[in-house]
Amino acid sequence: MREPLSRDRALAAAVALADAEGLRALTMRRLAADLGVEAMSIYHHLPGKQGLLDGLAETVVDEIGAAVAAAESSGPDPDWRTRLRRRFLAAREVMLRHPWAPGLLASRPTIPFGVYGYYDAIVATLVGAGFSHRIAHRALHAFGSLALGFAQEVFSPASAGGSMDVDAVEAQLPAMAEALPHLTAMMAAEAHAAADPTLGWCDSQVEFEFTVDLLLDGIERARG
């Protein structure tokens, strides 16, 4: 007997489709075909494409919450820096599994409710470690989307929600060298290693962890 259609089943299929072919491949008709149902039946659970995308965003945030809970249960309660770093890296693992998710989360007009609880836990960690609410507030501004596992880039490839053609940019580097010598030299020197997972032009794992550690160091200094 075929499993009855539900919101959770539809969203699980949508995630699988986006993972396999990217967010652009996700349409109500294609999702219905993958589920083996009529497209109109999905509308009973998800009100159109925007409702589907909102549901995807909620699903990703829930997955981040589960990943963080699993990471936090893996050992004794550490210091605040280790707790936040562990949290951010757990979120990063979710983003790497779903490289379309950063662009989706950054573009939704409605914030999934789970995001508020997620950031509330970050504030609780900081306040519990002796930081004032003022510093905790500024820390949230500094963390931005890093807390959710990705960097919000001005320019990024389609996999992260942008439209920059990385190969085209690399092909233009020789022509850019004279007009933009310092930027071009930096870009040439900072080519990502093949083993360094990336979510965008300047959102590799190495860069992500460097930035997180830099921010955590700065927040500790702000305590004084």
Phi, psi and omega in degrees: 000133180291138177296132181296149180290137177218167178300316181296319180293319179295318181290323177298319178292323179295318177298315180298320179293315179297321178298320185281322189231000180093162185293330182294335180282348185276108174232161179298320181295315180293320179297318179298319179297317180295327181275346182073035181228172174282145183302322183296333181292334179290330182295341176290339183248331182222115186284076176084181185298320180293322175295324176297315180294321176298319178296322176298316179299317178298321180296317180295317180296320176297322179294323175298315180301318179293320179295319179294317179300319179294319180294321183286339180269002185277352182194182179295157181296112185271187177289168187300321181296314180295322179297314180291318180298317179298319178299311184294322180288328175295319176296323180298321179298324177294317180297321180293330175288331183232077186295349175277345188293320179304314179297323179294310182297324182286345187250352184287134179288338179246130180279126176303138185302326181299336179297322180296316178296325180297312180287332175299320179294327177294315177299317179300320179296316181292313180295321178296337179270003176102003178280150176285163176296331178296313179292321179299320178297314180293326178296320179298320177298318182293319181293315183053225183284351177302327179297333179265003172100011179209158177262135176277105184266148173291320177238132180206156179287169185301328182298336179256009176104355181260195183224012183286133177272103184298318180298321179294321179296316180297324179292336182271354184305316179301320180289333181282339190303320183286318182282327184229067189297318184287316179297318181294319179297319179296316181296322179292323182284336187257030175299133185288141175292149183299330182273001182264106183300137181233150173245351182192182182305315179232049178221060177272168179298318180298313180294322179299309182293323177300314183293317178300313181296321179298316180293318179297320175299316181295323179293322176297319179295327181292342180302325182287000000 
